[in-house]
Amino acid sequence: MTLFKRIASLLLLLSLSLPAAALTLNDAMSALGGAKASGQLGEMPNGYLGVVEDNGQAAEIARLINQARRAEYQRLAEQNGIKLTDVEAIAGQKALDKTPPGQYIQYQGQWRRK
């Protein structure tokens, strides 16, 4: 089997293993506001989104956005010579502060409406 055929076969297998309605990061970003407003997702003090109530694609939205956040936090930590956990904590506090009333935040390990 040629290298081209191997790569084509691998790509075909990978595409078949993905869910038919897989979200992209852009899809997740577009859906984030609604998911937070409906109480499915909330902000956590560690700088990441958490699933409050998994209806539909909440877990996938959180996974994609958290993956992007972690990459950005890692970049900022390396750029500024500080620990990743410090960047996460700073970002988490900012996210909690910016969360509008009525949406969920995690406080002392419990989900609460702000």
Summary of the structure (lengths in Angstrom):
residues: 114
radius of gyration: 17.7
end to end distance: 59.2
largest distance: 59.7
contacts: 295
relative contact order: 0.14
helix: 58%
strand: 12%
